[in-house]
């Protein structure tokens, strides 16, 4: 369990902004909290705490969320990223690897784009087919 600490107004605004993006994009991206948390390397509970402002965001958390949500990190939480804002704006050192979470490689992008275009129903059909092929 996470200890509740009072968030600053800036942290609250950033969490609210991220929650709004999550609510808007989760279906489009075919994500549920469990899957998004797994991609971030967190438990589902921690992911939920970040979304709802029960755990203060830090730079690494914002970058991981930005990758998962396919959003510009500065648009999600400029208040949190202010210490590294100039580097993010220039793109230097951002986009290849963020902490222990790596952005997709260039040759993976066409596959990810096709996956996004499938929608929820198409993704379910593809996953069922892959499970059938794998013999699960």
C-alpha positions in Angstrom: 0.0 0.0 0.0 1.2 3.5 -0.7 1.3 6.2 1.9 -0.9 9.1 1.1 0.9 12.4 1.0 -0.5 15.7 0.0 0.3 16.6 -3.6 1.2 20.1 -4.7 -1.3 21.9 -6.9 1.1 21.3 -9.9 1.2 17.6 -9.2 -2.6 17.5 -8.9 -3.0 19.3 -12.3 -0.6 17.0 -14.0 -2.3 13.9 -12.6 -5.7 15.3 -13.7 -4.3 16.0 -17.2 -2.9 12.4 -17.5 -6.2 10.9 -16.2 -8.1 12.8 -18.9 -5.8 11.6 -21.6 -6.1 8.0 -20.3 -9.9 8.2 -20.3 -9.9 9.6 -23.8 -7.3 7.2 -25.3 -7.5 3.9 -23.5 -10.0 2.3 -25.8 -8.4 3.7 -28.9 -5.1 2.1 -27.8 -6.7 -1.1 -26.7 -5.5 -0.7 -23.1 -6.7 -1.6 -19.7 -5.0 -0.6 -16.5 -3.5 -4.0 -16.0 -1.9 -4.0 -19.5 -0.7 -0.4 -19.3 0.8 -1.1 -15.8 2.6 -4.1 -17.2 4.1 -2.0 -20.0 5.3 0.6 -17.5 6.8 -2.1 -15.2 4.3 -1.2 -12.4 1.6 -3.0 -10.5 -2.0 -2.1 -11.6 -2.4 -0.5 -8.2 0.6 1.8 -8.7 -0.7 2.7 -12.2 -4.1 3.6 -10.7 -2.4 5.7 -7.9 -0.5 7.7 -10.5 -3.7 8.3 -12.6 -5.8 9.4 -9.7 -3.2 11.6 -8.0 -2.7 9.3 -4.9 1.0 8.9 -5.8 3.1 11.9 -6.8 4.4 11.8 -10.4 8.1 12.0 -11.0 10.0 12.5 -14.3 10.4 8.8 -15.0 6.7 8.1 -14.3 5.7 10.9 -16.7 8.0 9.6 -19.4 6.7 6.0 -19.1 3.1 7.3 -19.2 3.8 9.4 -22.3 5.2 6.4 -24.1 2.2 4.2 -23.2 -0.3 7.0 -24.1 1.7 8.0 -27.2 1.7 11.6 -26.1 4.3 14.3 -25.8 5.5 14.2 -22.3 5.7 18.0 -22.0 2.0 18.2 -22.9 1.1 15.7 -20.1 3.1 17.2 -17.2 5.2 20.3 -18.0 5.2 21.1 -14.3 6.9 17.8 -13.4 9.3 17.9 -16.4 10.5 21.5 -15.9 14.0 20.4 -14.7 14.6 18.5 -18.0 12.3 20.6 -20.2 14.9 22.0 -22.5 16.3 18.5 -23.3 12.8 17.2 -24.0 12.0 20.1 -26.3 15.1 19.6 -28.3 14.6 15.8 -28.5 18.2 15.2 -27.4 18.4 11.9 -25.6 14.7 11.3 -25.6 12.8 8.7 -27.5 15.3 5.9 -27.6 15.3 4.7 -24.0 13.5 6.1 -21.0 14.9 4.5 -17.8 14.2 0.8 -18.1 11.3 1.3 -20.5 12.4 1.4 -24.2 10.4 3.1 -26.9 9.5 0.9 -29.9 12.3 0.3 -32.5 11.8 1.9 -35.9 11.2 -1.5 -37.5 8.4 -2.2 -35.0 6.4 0.9 -35.9 4.6 -0.5 -38.9 3.4 -3.5 -36.8 2.2 -1.1 -34.0 0.5 1.1 -36.5 -1.4 -1.8 -38.0 -2.3 -3.0 -34.5 -3.7 0.5 -33.7 -5.9 0.5 -36.8 -7.5 -2.9 -35.9 -9.6 -1.4 -33.1 -10.7 -3.4 -30.1 -12.7 -6.1 -32.1 -9.9 -6.6 -34.6 -7.3 -6.9 -31.9 -9.4 -9.5 -30.1 -9.7 -11.5 -33.3 -6.0 -11.4 -34.0 -5.2 -12.4 -30.4 -7.6 -15.3 -30.6 -6.0 -16.4 -33.8 -2.5 -16.1 -32.4 -3.5 -18.1 -29.3 -4.9 -20.8 -31.6 -1.7 -20.9 -33.6 0.4 -21.1 -30.4 -1.8 -23.9 -29.2 -2.8 -22.2 -26.0 
